[in-house]
Amino acid sequence: MRTTLTLDPDVAEKAKQAAAKLRKPFKEIVNTALRIGLDKVMAPPAAKPYRTKPRPLGLREGLSYDRISDLLARAEGEDFR
């Protein structure tokens, strides 16, 4: 596809330097750079890891892990089996 594209002077200079250094046509350099750049632009940003701060939960005063049946009774009601 043929189109007119206005490049900033610094971008045009870099593309010309790359074409000379790699001995490839200017058009090929610009197309390759656009492919790479557009893939990067279109990629979703990396998700920031979700972190939580741990804190001690413990048991309320008067409760004990030694009497699990009491804990279940309190959590589920007296009708648990």
C-alpha positions as CSV (number, residue, x, y, z in Angstrom):
1,M,0.0,0.0,0.0
2,R,1.3,3.4,-0.9
3,T,0.8,6.2,1.5
4,T,2.5,9.5,2.5
5,L,4.0,9.6,5.9
6,T,5.7,12.5,7.7
7,L,8.5,11.5,9.9
8,D,10.1,13.6,12.6
9,P,13.6,14.6,11.6
10,D,15.3,12.5,14.3
11,V,13.3,9.4,13.3
12,A,14.1,9.9,9.6
13,E,17.8,10.3,10.4
14,K,17.8,7.1,12.5
15,A,16.0,5.2,9.8
16,K,18.5,6.5,7.2
17,Q,21.4,5.4,9.4
18,A,19.9,2.0,9.9
19,A,19.3,1.5,6.2
20,A,23.0,2.5,5.5
21,K,24.4,0.3,8.3
22,L,22.3,-2.7,7.4
23,R,22.5,-2.1,3.7
24,K,18.8,-2.5,3.3
25,P,16.2,-0.2,1.6
26,F,14.8,2.6,3.7
27,K,11.3,1.3,3.1
28,E,12.2,-2.1,4.6
29,I,13.8,-0.5,7.6
30,V,10.7,1.7,8.2
31,N,8.3,-1.3,7.8
32,T,10.3,-3.5,10.2
33,A,10.5,-0.7,12.8
34,L,6.8,-0.1,12.5
35,R,6.0,-3.8,12.9
36,I,8.1,-4.1,16.0
37,G,6.8,-0.8,17.4
38,L,3.1,-1.5,16.7
39,D,3.4,-5.0,18.3
40,K,4.8,-3.4,21.4
41,V,2.2,-0.6,21.5
42,M,-0.7,-3.1,21.0
43,A,0.5,-5.5,23.7
44,P,-1.3,-5.1,27.0
45,P,0.8,-3.8,29.8
46,A,2.2,-6.3,32.2
47,A,-0.1,-6.7,35.2
48,K,1.2,-5.6,38.5
49,P,1.4,-8.5,40.9
50,Y,-1.3,-8.4,43.6
51,R,0.2,-8.5,47.0
52,T,-1.5,-8.7,50.4
53,K,0.1,-8.0,53.7
54,P,-0.2,-11.0,56.1
55,R,-1.4,-10.3,59.6
56,P,-2.0,-12.7,62.5
57,L,-5.6,-13.7,62.9
58,G,-5.5,-15.8,66.0
59,L,-8.5,-16.9,67.9
60,R,-10.8,-14.7,70.0
61,E,-10.3,-14.8,73.7
62,G,-12.0,-17.8,75.3
63,L,-11.7,-20.0,72.2
64,S,-9.2,-22.8,71.7
65,Y,-8.0,-25.1,69.0
66,D,-8.0,-27.9,71.6
67,R,-11.8,-27.9,71.6
68,I,-12.7,-28.1,67.9
69,S,-16.3,-29.2,68.6
70,D,-16.8,-25.9,70.5
71,L,-15.5,-23.9,67.5
72,L,-17.8,-25.8,65.1
73,A,-20.7,-25.3,67.4
74,R,-20.1,-21.6,67.5
75,A,-19.5,-21.4,63.7
76,E,-22.3,-23.6,62.5
77,G,-24.8,-23.4,65.3
78,E,-25.7,-26.0,67.9
79,D,-27.4,-28.2,65.3
80,F,-24.2,-29.3,63.6
81,R,-23.4,-33.1,63.4
